[in-house]
Amino acid sequence: MDGITFGRASLLCTLLLWALQVYQFPLDYVVKAPAVDYQCLEMEEDDMVPVCSGDVTVTVVPKVEVLKDETAKLPCTYTVSPSSSNTVVEWYIDEQPGTRKRVAFRSAGGEGKSDEGTPLSGRVTIGEDFTLTILSVKPSDEFIFSCQVTAGPAGVNDASTKLKVFFAPEKPDIKASNQAIYVGGTDSSEISICVARNGHPQPRIIWFKDDQPLPEVKDMKEKTYMVSSVVKEASGLYTIKSSLNMQPTKADKDSVFQCTVEYSMPGDQIKQKKSDSITININYPSETATFKLLNTSPVKEGDNVTMKCETDGNPQPEFEFTKDGKPIVGQGGLLMLKSVKRTDVGEYMCTAIDYDNIEADLSGKISLTVHYIDPVMVTPAEPQVVMFGGKVDWQCKTKASAQHTVHWKKGSEVLSQDGTLLIEHVSYDKAGEYMCVGAVPSVPGLTAQASVNLTVKGKPLIETPAAGVVGKEGEMVTLKCSAYGSPAPQFTWEPSGKESVSVEGNKVVSTVTLQATAEVMKNGVTCKVSNEHGKDSKTLLVSLQRADQHQGGSSAVVIAVVVCVLLLLLLVALIYFLNKKSKLPCGKKDKKEVASGEVNSDIVVEMKTDKANEEAGLLNKRPSTEQ
């Protein structure tokens, strides 16, 4: 009896362990727990064990992916054969290997409840379809979840699903090392640090140099390697830090470095975020030096001059400057000369002193040329006073550092290009300022100039005046009289009126306003001018504007009448000519038709005349008896 009991107990234990087994399939397929089939052995009546059989199948998805702070839903379905009225569905999490804790449960047709004291308390519910819903998912919620179905006599079975939580990290922050990095060392130097914060699952950092990825090397014996560290924040997110270590060369001074954080997202997506780009400050000795003039155009007196000395090393060494062997003071690698003169011409030399390469020849030379032009000398230099009709002769000379030109001009008009200006038969319009300009064409802006003034003296001369026009006698009229002369002439008007005087260039203008009386209309107004050298006078006529307009209108009417008469005569001649040729539609036949009334039209045009000889004279025919 004891042996039979022991055998039965072993068989029941074996069947129970089989029911609790979970088979994990590939992630692309739904997980189904194997059906559990219980068979109760037929026992004696006093064993109280019924004969029965059962089948429980549990179905879940193998993996659920969700973003941090969003809602996760873990579905669970089952089948029970035979059906059971007291089925219970429970959700468990694997907190530690081999340790499970229930987080929620629900009976068929009953109310879902969640357990207290679990990592999901307050955030988890189980629905009528037994789906487990988790609110505000955290990275720490990444557990293996098991859906267990207990169906009374049908048995117990479960299936597991994995919850994966994702969160994109921040843009990586890259910083260059603040330590001096030297070329030629035997040890690698830390040149940059890259930090990517708050990502899940754990991301990784990739380094780039000139847009090319660097192999991930962790061996510190290599010339280029990376040192990485990971910090798991209290939020469950990961912060990754990576330092790039290299033995840089001189060519790396222009290299651009960048880091990228690579991270996973739902749906097997692999994404990246790039940092800003940086260059590194590498120290290396100087091998050559250059000394150059920064001015782009030829240097002339008055210019500011800048000369720059630099080497191909980093940092730049100290510099010394000399002119013709004598020390002069510069500012770092710059030598600046303000408002240079021709005395600043000479040989300038720059010498660099690099203590990391003492034997190198680090010097350069510049031969500075300063262009100049001397002040223009005009002979005679004093203002010239010439009588009307006389002549004047000027000479202009200068010297310059290069081939130059000399020309005379008055205003914008060039009068001479050889330095000599001769004016004969001087008239009043020649008076004024004359300019002699010297220039060096090869040096833009290098010029010198001098001016002289010419005054023309003589008796006054009146310009031909314009006549006055009024609408009618008695109106006010304004007249102008312009006169040249030196000294300035005095004006007298006869008859007089309201007078004003102004100066326009070399001439004096007098304006008078007076009434156009009958005497003025008849004799005009006389303008008289005089100075110490003589006098002059002109009479300005005043006429009626209306008379001129009427005369012009009458002439137009006469011309129009003449034209009309000529056109009329031409028309008569044309009619006569066409009748002669029998081409007029009004011939004998037509006349007969008109006289007899044999016309097709309802309208009859009948031509009559009082005198038959008028018709004969017009058509060159005798009067017809048919008419």
C-alpha positions in Angstrom: 0.0 0.0 0.0 2.8 2.5 0.8 4.6 1.7 -2.5 1.5 2.4 -4.5 1.0 5.7 -2.6 4.7 6.8 -3.3 4.3 6.0 -7.0 1.2 8.0 -7.3 2.8 11.0 -5.5 5.9 10.9 -7.8 3.7 10.8 -10.9 1.7 13.8 -9.7 4.9 15.8 -9.0 6.2 15.1 -12.5 3.0 16.3 -14.1 3.0 19.5 -11.9 6.6 20.3 -12.9 5.7 19.8 -16.6 2.7 22.2 -16.2 5.0 25.0 -14.9 7.5 24.8 -17.7 7.7 27.8 -20.1 8.8 27.4 -23.7 10.4 30.5 -25.2 10.0 30.8 -29.1 11.7 33.3 -31.4 10.6 36.9 -30.9 8.7 37.1 -34.2 6.2 34.6 -33.0 3.5 34.6 -30.3 4.5 32.6 -27.2 2.2 29.7 -26.4 2.6 27.7 -23.2 2.3 24.0 -24.0 -1.1 22.4 -23.0 -1.0 20.6 -19.7 -2.9 17.3 -19.7 -3.7 15.9 -16.3 -4.9 12.3 -15.9 -6.0 11.2 -12.5 -5.2 7.5 -11.9 -8.1 5.2 -11.0 -7.7 4.5 -7.2 -9.5 2.6 -4.5 -12.6 4.2 -3.1 -10.9 5.2 0.1 -8.2 7.3 -1.8 -10.7 10.1 -2.6 -9.0 11.0 -5.9 -11.3 11.4 -8.9 -10.6 10.3 -12.4 -10.2 13.4 -14.6 -8.4 15.1 -17.5 -7.7 18.8 -18.5 -5.9 21.3 -21.0 -4.7 24.9 -20.4 -3.1 27.0 -23.2 -1.7 30.6 -22.5 -0.7 33.0 -25.3 1.3 36.3 -25.0 3.6 38.4 -27.3 7.3 37.6 -26.7 8.3 41.3 -26.4 6.6 44.7 -25.8 8.5 47.9 -26.6 7.5 51.3 -25.2 9.0 54.7 -24.8 9.8 56.1 -21.3 6.8 57.9 -19.6 4.3 56.3 -22.1 1.8 53.5 -21.4 2.7 49.8 -22.0 0.0 47.1 -22.7 0.9 43.4 -22.3 -1.9 41.2 -23.7 -2.7 37.7 -22.4 -5.2 35.2 -23.8 -5.9 31.6 -22.9 -8.0 28.5 -23.7 -9.2 25.9 -21.2 -10.5 22.5 -21.9 -12.8 21.5 -20.4 -14.1 25.0 -19.6 -13.8 26.1 -16.0 -16.0 28.7 -14.1 -13.3 29.5 -11.5 -10.4 30.5 -13.8 -7.9 33.0 -12.3 -5.3 35.0 -14.4 -2.3 36.4 -12.5 0.6 38.6 -13.7 4.0 38.1 -12.2 7.4 39.9 -12.6 10.8 38.3 -12.1 12.5 40.7 -9.7 15.5 38.5 -9.3 16.5 35.2 -11.0 14.3 32.5 -9.5 12.1 35.0 -7.6 8.7 36.0 -8.8 6.3 38.6 -7.4 2.7 39.0 -8.3 1.6 42.5 -9.5 -2.1 42.0 -10.6 -4.8 39.3 -10.9 -8.3 38.8 -12.1 -10.8 36.0 -12.0 -13.0 35.2 -15.0 -16.1 37.5 -14.7 -14.6 39.1 -11.6 -12.9 42.4 -10.8 -9.2 43.1 -11.6 -6.9 44.0 -8.7 -3.3 45.1 -8.3 -1.0 44.1 -5.5 0.6 46.5 -3.1 4.3 46.8 -2.3 5.5 46.1 -5.9 7.5 48.4 -8.2 4.4 48.8 -10.3 1.9 49.6 -7.5 -0.4 52.5 -8.4 0.5 52.3 -12.0 -0.7 48.9 -13.1 -4.2 47.6 -14.0 -5.5 44.4 -15.5 -8.4 44.6 -17.9 -11.4 42.4 -18.7 -9.4 40.9 -21.5 -6.6 40.2 -18.9 -4.3 42.8 -20.7 -1.8 44.2 -18.2 -1.6 48.1 -18.5 1.4 50.0 -17.0 1.2 53.8 -16.8 4.2 56.2 -17.0 6.7 53.4 -17.8 10.1 53.8 -16.3 13.4 52.2 -17.3 13.3 50.2 -14.0 10.1 48.5 -15.3 12.1 46.3 -17.6 11.1 42.9 -16.2 10.2 39.5 -17.6 6.4 39.4 -17.1 4.6 36.1 -16.7 0.9 35.6 -17.3 -0.3 32.6 -15.2 -3.7 30.9 -15.7 -5.2 28.7 -13.0 -8.3 26.8 -14.2 -9.2 24.5 -11.4 -9.4 20.8 -12.5 -8.1 21.8 -16.0 -4.7 22.7 -14.4 -2.3 25.7 -14.3 -0.1 27.1 -17.1 1.8 30.4 -17.8 3.7 32.2 -20.6 6.3 35.0 -20.4 6.9 38.4 -22.2 9.8 40.9 -22.0 9.1 44.6 -21.5 11.7 46.9 -23.3 11.9 50.6 -22.4 13.5 53.2 -24.7 14.6 56.8 -24.4 16.7 58.8 -26.8 19.8 60.4 -25.2 20.5 64.1 -25.4 22.8 65.6 -28.1 26.4 64.7 -27.2 28.5 67.4 -25.6 32.1 67.6 -26.9 34.9 69.6 -25.4 38.5 69.9 -26.4 41.1 69.3 -23.8 42.3 72.4 -21.9 45.8 70.9 -21.5 48.7 71.6 -23.8 49.1 69.0 -26.5 52.5 68.6 -28.0 53.6 66.9 -31.2 56.5 64.4 -31.0 55.8 62.9 -27.6 56.0 59.2 -26.9 52.7 59.1 -24.9 49.2 59.7 -26.1 47.4 62.8 -24.8 43.7 63.2 -24.0 42.5 65.6 -26.7 38.8 65.6 -26.3 35.9 64.4 -24.1 32.4 63.4 -25.3 29.4 63.0 -23.0 26.0 61.7 -24.0 23.4 62.0 -21.2 20.1 60.2 -20.3 19.6 57.4 -22.8 18.1 53.9 -22.5 19.0 51.3 -23.3 22.7 52.0 -22.9 24.0 53.9 -26.0 27.5 54.0 -27.3 29.8 56.8 -28.5 31.6 56.8 -31.9 34.5 59.2 -32.6 35.0 60.9 -36.0 38.1 62.7 -37.5 37.5 64.7 -40.6 34.1 63.0 -41.1 35.7 59.5 -41.0 34.9 57.1 -38.0 37.8 56.1 -35.8 38.1 52.4 -34.9 37.0 51.7 -31.3 40.2 50.9 -29.5 40.5 50.3 -25.8 44.1 49.2 -25.6 46.0 52.0 -24.0 49.2 50.8 -25.6 48.0 52.0 -29.0 48.7 55.5 -30.3 44.9 56.2 -30.6 42.5 54.7 -28.1 39.3 55.6 -26.2 38.4 55.4 -22.5 34.7 55.0 -21.8 32.6 55.1 -18.6 28.9 54.5 -17.9 26.8 56.0 -15.1 23.3 54.8 -14.4 21.3 57.8 -13.1 18.7 57.6 -10.4 16.1 57.8 -13.2 17.4 54.5 -14.6 18.8 56.3 -17.7 22.4 55.9 -18.8 25.1 58.7 -19.2 28.0 57.7 -21.4 31.4 59.4 -21.2 34.3 58.8 -23.7 37.7 60.4 -23.9 39.8 60.3 -27.1 43.5 59.9 -26.6 46.0 60.4 -29.5 49.6 61.0 -30.4 48.9 63.9 -32.7 51.0 65.0 -35.6 51.5 68.5 -37.1 48.9 67.6 -39.8 46.2 67.3 -37.1 46.3 71.1 -36.5 43.6 71.4 -39.2 41.7 68.2 -38.4 38.0 68.4 -37.3 36.8 66.1 -34.6 33.3 65.1 -33.8 31.5 62.4 -31.7 28.2 60.6 -32.3 26.0 58.8 -29.9 24.3 55.7 -31.3 21.2 54.4 -29.6 18.3 51.9 -30.1 14.6 52.7 -30.5 11.5 50.5 -30.9 11.3 48.4 -34.0 15.0 47.5 -34.1 15.8 51.1 -35.1 19.4 52.3 -34.7 19.6 56.1 -34.6 22.4 58.7 -34.1 22.9 62.2 -32.8 26.0 64.2 -33.7 27.9 66.6 -31.6 29.3 70.0 -32.6 32.7 70.0 -34.4 35.9 71.1 -32.8 39.6 71.5 -33.7 42.4 70.9 -31.2 45.2 73.2 -30.2 48.4 71.4 -30.9 51.8 72.8 -30.0 54.7 72.2 -32.4 58.0 73.9 -33.1 58.5 76.5 -35.9 60.5 75.5 -39.0 60.1 78.5 -41.3 59.1 82.2 -40.9 57.4 84.6 -43.3 57.5 88.4 -43.3 55.0 90.2 -45.6 53.6 93.6 -46.3 49.8 93.7 -45.8 49.2 96.8 -47.9 47.7 95.7 -51.3 48.5 98.9 -53.2 51.8 100.9 -53.7 52.7 102.8 -50.5 52.7 106.6 -50.7 53.4 109.3 -48.3 50.7 109.6 -45.7 49.6 106.0 -45.8 49.5 103.6 -42.8 51.7 100.6 -43.3 51.4 97.1 -41.7 53.9 94.4 -41.9 53.2 90.9 -40.5 55.7 88.3 -39.3 54.7 84.7 -38.5 56.0 81.2 -38.4 54.5 77.8 -39.2 54.8 76.8 -35.5 52.3 76.9 -32.6 52.2 78.9 -30.5 53.8 81.8 -32.2 57.3 82.6 -30.8 58.6 86.0 -29.8 59.6 88.4 -32.6 62.2 91.1 -33.0 62.2 93.9 -35.7 64.9 96.1 -37.2 65.2 98.8 -39.8 68.5 99.0 -41.6 70.0 97.1 -38.7 68.5 99.3 -36.0 65.9 97.8 -33.5 62.4 99.1 -33.8 59.3 98.2 -31.7 56.5 95.9 -33.0 53.4 94.5 -31.5 53.6 90.7 -31.3 54.1 89.7 -35.0 52.9 93.1 -36.4 55.0 96.1 -37.3 52.8 99.2 -37.9 54.0 102.5 -39.3 51.6 105.5 -39.3 51.5 108.2 -41.9 54.8 107.1 -43.5 57.2 109.6 -45.1 59.9 109.1 -47.7 62.4 108.8 -44.9 60.7 105.5 -43.9 62.2 103.9 -47.0 64.6 101.1 -46.1 65.1 97.4 -45.3 63.0 95.9 -42.5 63.8 92.6 -40.9 61.9 90.2 -38.7 63.5 87.5 -36.5 61.6 84.9 -34.5 63.0 83.1 -31.5 61.6 79.6 -30.9 63.2 77.8 -28.0 61.9 74.5 -29.2 63.9 74.8 -32.4 66.8 77.1 -31.7 68.8 76.0 -34.8 66.1 77.0 -37.3 66.6 80.2 -39.4 63.3 82.0 -38.6 63.8 85.4 -40.3 62.4 87.5 -43.2 63.1 90.8 -44.9 61.0 93.5 -46.6 62.4 96.4 -48.7 59.9 99.2 -48.2 59.4 101.8 -51.0 57.4 105.0 -50.2 56.3 106.9 -53.3 56.0 110.7 -53.1 55.4 113.8 -55.2 56.8 117.3 -54.3 54.6 120.3 -54.0 53.7 121.9 -57.3 55.7 125.1 -58.1 53.8 127.7 -60.3 55.6 130.7 -61.9 54.5 133.4 -61.4 52.9 132.3 -58.2 51.0 135.5 -57.4 47.5 136.3 -58.9 47.7 137.9 -62.3 45.8 141.0 -63.4 45.6 141.4 -67.2 43.9 144.1 -69.3 41.2 143.0 -71.7 42.9 141.7 -74.9 46.3 141.1 -73.3 48.0 137.7 -72.5 49.2 135.7 -69.6 51.9 132.9 -69.3 52.3 130.4 -66.4 54.9 127.6 -65.8 54.2 124.6 -63.5 56.8 122.1 -62.3 57.2 119.2 -59.7 59.3 116.2 -58.8 58.1 112.6 -57.9 59.5 109.2 -57.0 58.2 107.8 -60.3 57.2 109.0 -63.8 54.6 111.8 -63.3 52.3 114.1 -65.3 51.5 117.8 -65.0 48.5 119.5 -66.5 46.5 122.7 -66.2 42.8 122.9 -65.9 40.0 125.3 -65.2 37.0 123.6 -63.6 36.9 120.2 -65.2 38.3 121.4 -68.5 41.9 120.4 -69.2 43.8 123.2 -70.9 47.4 122.0 -71.0 49.4 118.8 -70.3 53.0 120.0 -70.6 53.2 122.3 -67.6 52.9 125.5 -69.7 49.7 127.6 -69.9 49.6 130.5 -72.3 46.4 132.6 -72.8 46.4 135.2 -75.5 43.8 137.9 -76.3 42.4 137.6 -72.9 38.6 138.2 -72.6 36.4 138.6 -69.6 35.3 134.9 -69.7 38.9 133.8 -69.1 39.0 135.4 -65.6 38.9 133.0 -62.7 40.9 130.2 -60.9 43.3 128.0 -62.7 44.7 124.8 -61.2 48.0 123.0 -61.9 47.8 119.3 -61.0 50.8 116.9 -60.7 50.1 113.1 -60.5 51.9 109.8 -60.5 49.8 107.4 -62.6 51.3 104.2 -61.2 50.3 105.2 -57.6 46.6 105.8 -57.3 45.8 108.9 -55.3 49.3 110.3 -55.3 48.8 114.0 -56.5 49.8 117.5 -55.7 48.2 120.8 -56.9 48.5 124.6 -56.8 46.1 127.3 -58.0 46.4 130.8 -59.3 43.8 133.5 -60.1 43.4 135.6 -63.2 41.6 139.0 -63.1 40.8 140.7 -66.4 40.5 144.5 -66.3 39.0 146.8 -69.0 35.9 148.9 -69.9 32.5 147.3 -69.5 30.9 145.2 -72.2 27.1 144.5 -72.2 25.8 141.1 -73.4 23.1 141.3 -76.0 20.0 141.7 -73.9 16.6 140.1 -74.3 13.6 142.2 -75.3 10.7 142.7 -72.9 7.1 141.5 -73.6 3.9 142.7 -72.1 0.3 141.8 -72.6 -0.8 145.4 -72.9 0.4 148.9 -72.5 0.7 150.0 -68.9 1.7 146.6 -67.4 4.9 146.2 -65.4 7.8 144.7 -67.3 11.1 143.3 -65.9 14.3 143.7 -67.9 17.9 142.3 -67.3 21.2 143.8 -68.3 24.4 141.8 -68.0 27.9 143.3 -68.3 31.5 142.3 -67.9 34.2 144.6 -66.7 36.8 145.2 -64.0 36.5 147.1 -61.8 32.8 146.1 -61.6 30.7 148.4 -63.7 28.0 150.8 -62.4 24.5 150.6 -64.0 22.2 153.3 -65.0 18.6 152.8 -66.5 16.7 155.3 -68.5 13.9 155.5 -67.6 14.6 154.2 -64.2 12.6 151.7 -62.1 13.0 149.3 -59.2 16.6 148.0 -59.6 18.6 145.1 -58.1 22.2 144.0 -58.8 23.8 140.5 -58.5 27.0 138.8 -59.6 27.0 135.7 -61.8 30.5 134.4 -62.3 32.6 137.0 -64.0 29.7 139.3 -64.9 27.4 141.7 -63.1 23.7 141.5 -63.7 21.3 144.4 -63.1 17.5 143.8 -63.1 15.0 146.6 -63.4 11.2 146.6 -63.1 9.1 149.5 -64.5 5.8 150.3 -66.2 5.5 149.8 -69.9 4.3 153.3 -70.8 3.7 154.5 -74.3 7.1 156.1 -74.3 8.7 152.8 -73.2 6.8 150.9 -75.8 8.0 153.3 -78.4 11.6 154.0 -77.5 12.5 151.1 -75.3 14.7 151.2 -72.1 18.4 152.1 -72.1 21.0 150.2 -69.9 24.2 152.1 -69.4 27.4 150.8 -67.7 30.7 152.5 -66.8 33.9 152.1 -64.9 37.3 153.8 -64.8 38.3 152.2 -68.2 35.2 153.3 -70.2 31.5 152.7 -70.7 28.9 150.9 -72.8 25.1 151.0 -73.4 22.3 149.0 -74.9 18.6 149.6 -75.6 16.1 147.0 -74.6 12.8 147.0 -76.6 9.4 146.3 -75.1 6.6 144.9 -77.3 3.1 143.7 -77.0 2.6 139.9 -76.9 -1.1 140.0 -78.0 -0.3 141.7 -81.3 2.2 139.0 -82.2 -0.3 136.3 -81.4 -3.1 137.9 -83.5 -0.8 138.4 -86.4 0.3 134.8 -86.2 -3.4 133.7 -86.0 -4.4 135.7 -89.1 -1.5 134.3 -91.1 -2.7 130.8 -90.2 -6.3 131.6 -91.4 -5.0 132.9 -94.7 -2.9 129.8 -95.3 -5.9 127.6 -94.5 -8.1 129.4 -97.0 -5.6 129.2 -99.8 -5.2 125.4 -99.2 -8.9 124.9 -99.3 -9.3 126.8 -102.6 -6.5 124.8 -104.2 -8.1 121.5 -103.1 -11.4 122.6 -104.6 -9.9 123.5 -107.9 -8.1 120.2 -108.0 -11.4 118.4 -107.4 -13.2 120.3 -110.2 -10.4 119.4 -112.6 -10.6 115.7 -111.7 -14.3 115.6 -112.3 -13.8 117.3 -115.7 -11.1 114.8 -116.7 -13.1 111.8 -115.7 -16.2 113.0 -117.7 -14.0 113.5 -120.7 -13.0 109.9 -120.5 -16.7 108.8 -120.1 -16.0 107.2 -116.8 -18.5 109.1 -114.8 -21.6 107.0 -113.8 -23.8 109.9 -114.9 -23.5 109.6 -118.8 -26.1 109.8 -121.5 -27.5 106.4 -120.9 -27.9 107.1 -117.2 -29.6 110.4 -118.0 -32.1 108.7 -120.3 -32.9 106.3 -117.6 -33.4 109.1 -115.1 -35.6 111.0 -117.6 -37.8 108.1 -118.6 -38.0 106.8 -115.0 -36.6 103.3 -116.1 -34.7 102.7 -112.9 -34.7 99.8 -110.6 -34.3 101.8 -107.5 -37.2 103.3 -105.6 -35.2 106.5 -105.2 -34.7 108.7 -108.4 -32.1 111.4 -108.3 -32.9 114.2 -110.9 -30.4 116.9 -111.8 -31.7 120.2 -113.2 -30.2 123.5 -114.1 -31.6 126.9 -115.1 -29.2 127.4 -117.8 -28.4 124.8 -120.4 -25.2 126.5 -121.4 -23.9 126.1 -117.8 -24.2 122.3 -118.2 -22.6 122.4 -121.6 -19.8 124.5 -120.3 -19.2 122.1 -117.4 -19.5 118.8 -119.3 -18.3 120.2 -122.7 -21.6 119.0 -124.3 -24.6 120.7 -125.9 -27.9 120.6 -124.0 -29.6 117.3 -124.8 -33.1 117.3 -126.1 -33.7 114.2 -124.0 -33.4 116.2 -120.8 
